[in-house]
Every structure is written in structure tokens, then in C-alpha cells.
């Protein structure tokens, strides 16, 4: 038996190397969701490295000393596994969902991919990532959120997009990619997470057998974001719609107010009964896509909202958004809204707990970012404990209209700026 520490519904073991292993047993299923998580992402890059974390994620699939890219794909297909990877601003993950009988084979291959990429076929993969960037440039409803990040965070690394810059991807040499890999994919930055039909000790044994990353890497000196007031960011593009975002600083991952924020988001624009959805889409038909969202980082966060609407409607849509912002900022939310939002948030928590992939992701992020691992019952209790006064206080802090930046991708900057008046008059005059 290993020296496992209970944490919520999970078990956590720290190996002598510094690698942490967290598992959550779900004996009622016949699958395992397995993830190898690295605490590095786009915010850890310099401008000259912009996009290397995401590019490296792609290269993990291209080959190792023992396996080519096609052999990796055939092996996972032969195991009946679904394998993928993802990069965020603060982490990179390599993960698979598979039959419980194939856990050892899948673990060994994932570990080899994570720590032993040989970077073959790099030029062809450069072209793949450049095509991904080009595809992204053609999706203004996605890209506008990165334009908002730049408006809020400016030159801080959190203001850069995860995909990076085409100039970097097309030219960064293999030795620099290898050096980044060695300095970031270290034991102290690595978390092994698994959920499903498993035994914790077995996952720990696999980690000890197959994972031997360097013990130390370059120390990360992450400067916290320091947003400096509301700004406007605009990108001209001949689009059918005006893609508009408003947003401002939010709260960090470990902030206890995150439960109140989840409720506030559900009421304001994060559900189909929310104020924005009801007023902008259902009552007036001004948009197909409208809503709000939040993001949390280790030392900050953001709140945002998005609407995509035709030029003839952009002024009216912003007027309605401005009115709803003013209302939630001044008055908070009502008792009926609070009760409905609590059930909405709790429902999403319970439904996600029935997915081994979601459970693996939750425990991985908690350990990776050193936030408390709560049981499902504890999470539900935290939501139930939120009061309307707590939500109102958070709304006054985060949804003050004069603190919100604006971003857009649209054909006409003057029309966009004129529409800002009901939301933040200072931005319209800037």
C-alpha cells in the first residue's frame, strides 16, 4: 500500500520524485479516464515563444524513439481508447478514456509520448498548426474573446492567445522546443490524474515505473495580472455580424467567492433563463448567440459577456446589455433567481460527476493548482450556502459598468464605438 492521503472523494500520493498522483474510484463503470497534466501553458511563454506550449502539445503525438505517429494512433485504436490533448493558459494535458483492462498499456504509451517526444515530422506539423491559426482567424465569434483578453490584460501574458503567433510557429527551431520541454515538463509540474474503475495503488505503481521526468526546471516567476482600467480593442473585418465582448477582472481559482460567481453568471447570462438570453434573444430577437462566462487563473480571473448581432441591431443590443448590467450591478438578484440559479449550478455539478472524464479533470486541476479537493456533497453545500447579499456584493465589484473593457471584430469601428455609450460612456468617448 502507498501512503495515500484522502482528499474529498479522491486519494492523493506524492512520489519521491515530486510527481503527484490523484485518483477517484468509480467502481460502477468499466472505463478509466487517465490524464497527465503539466503546469505550464501560454502564460509561461515569452513573446518570442508565443504558441510553443500549444505547438509542443501537437508534437507529443508525432513520435517517440519506439513509436511513430501512425503506430501511436493504431495502438490507441487497438485499445478502443479515445485520446486527445489540450493546452490552456496555465496547463497542458495529455489524456485518454479507455477500457479498464487496458490501463497499463495506455499509461505506458502516454508516459512515453509526454516525456520522450523526438519531434519528427516537425515541418508538416508546423503547417498543421498554421492551418489551425488560419481557421481560427476565420472564426470571429471565437477570436473576439482573445481580443477582449488583450483589452483587459494588455501586455501581460494572460492577454496573449493560446495558439500563439504564426511567425513563431513557422520559425522556432527544434532545440528551443526541446529546451522548453525539458524546463517545463518536470516532476514538480506533473500531476497524474485518473477516474473510473481503478485501484489507486496500481496507478501509483505505473507512475513510478513509467514516469521519470527531470526533477528541476527553470523556476516560474509569474507576475500577477494588474489590469489598468477599462480599454477598447477593435479589429476590423468584413463580417456579417458585429462580434462584441464586454469584460473585466474576475477572481482567482481558489477564491471562496467562486460559488457566488457561478450563481451570478447563471443569472446574468450563463443559462437559457438568464437575463441576457431572455432580454436580448427571446424578447427582442437581436441575436442568436448571447451570454456571459467566467475564467479563473491562479492569481486572477475575468468576467465576460458576448453577443453576435447584425450591424442594424448592435446599438439596440448594447443598450439592452447596458440596462441589464446597470440593474445587476445596482440591485443584485432576486430570491427566485437565486433559487433557480442554485439548482442550475448544482445540476451541472451532479451531471458532470457522472462523467469519468469530468471527474478526472476536476481532481487534476485541484491538485495541479493547489486548491482544496471537495466532495460532491461539500460542493453542493457551498452552493446552497450562497446568499443574495453575497451575489449582490460580487456584482457590484465585478459588473460595475465603468470598469468593463470592450472588444469587437466588425466592419465599422465608428458604429461599434457609438454603441458603447449605454454600457460604458467613457469607452464611447475614448
SULUR-V690937 format. One record per backbone hydrogen bond with DSSP energy under -1.0 kcal/mol. NH is the residue of the N-H (numbers start at 1). CO is the residue of the C=O. Records with the same first field share a line. If there is no record, write none. Layout:
BEGIN
NH->CO ; CO
END
This chain:
BEGIN
4->2
5->12
7->10
10->7
11->23
12->5
13->21
15->19
18->15
20->190
21->13
22->192
23->11
24->194
26->196
29->26
32->98
33->195
34->96
35->193
36->94
37->191
38->92
39->189
40->38
42->88
43->89
44->41
45->42
49->46
50->47
52->49
55->51
56->52
57->53
58->54
59->55
60->56
61->58
62->59
64->67
72->68
73->69
74->70
75->71
76->72
77->73
78->74
79->75
80->77
81->76
82->97
84->95
86->93
88->91
92->38
93->86
94->36
95->84
96->34
97->82
98->32
100->30
102->99
103->100
106->102
107->103
108->104
109->105
110->106
111->107
112->108
113->109
114->110
115->111
116->112
118->63
125->121
126->122
127->123
128->124
129->125
130->126
131->127
132->128
133->129
134->130
135->131
136->132
137->133
139->136
142->139
143->139
144->140
145->142
146->143
147->143
148->144
149->145
150->146
151->147
152->148
153->149
154->150
156->153
159->156
160->157
165->50
169->165
170->166
171->168
172->168
177->173
178->174
179->175
180->176
181->177
182->178
183->179
184->180
185->181
186->184
187->214
190->187
191->37
192->20
193->35
194->22
195->33
196->24
197->31
198->196
203->199
204->200
205->201
206->202
207->203
208->204
209->205
210->206
211->207
233->406
235->408
237->410
239->237
242->309
243->409
244->307
245->407
246->305
247->405
248->303
250->301
253->297
255->252
258->255
261->257
262->258
263->259
264->260
265->261
266->262
267->263
268->264
269->265
270->265
274->271
275->267
276->268
278->274
279->275
280->276
281->277
282->277
283->278
285->281
286->280
291->306
292->269
293->304
295->302
297->300
302->295
303->248
304->293
305->246
306->291
307->244
308->289
309->242
313->310
317->313
318->314
319->315
320->316
321->317
322->318
323->319
324->320
325->321
326->322
327->323
328->324
329->325
330->326
331->327
332->328
338->334
339->335
340->336
341->337
342->338
343->339
344->340
345->341
346->342
347->343
348->344
349->345
350->346
351->347
352->348
353->349
354->351
355->352
359->355
360->356
361->357
362->358
363->359
364->360
365->361
366->362
367->363
368->364
369->365
371->366
379->375
380->376
381->377
382->378
383->379
384->380
385->381
386->383
391->387
392->388
393->389
394->390
395->391
396->392
397->393
398->394
399->395
403->400
404->401
405->247
406->231
407->245
408->233
409->243
410->235
416->412
417->413
418->414
419->415
420->417
423->420
424->420
428->424
429->425
END
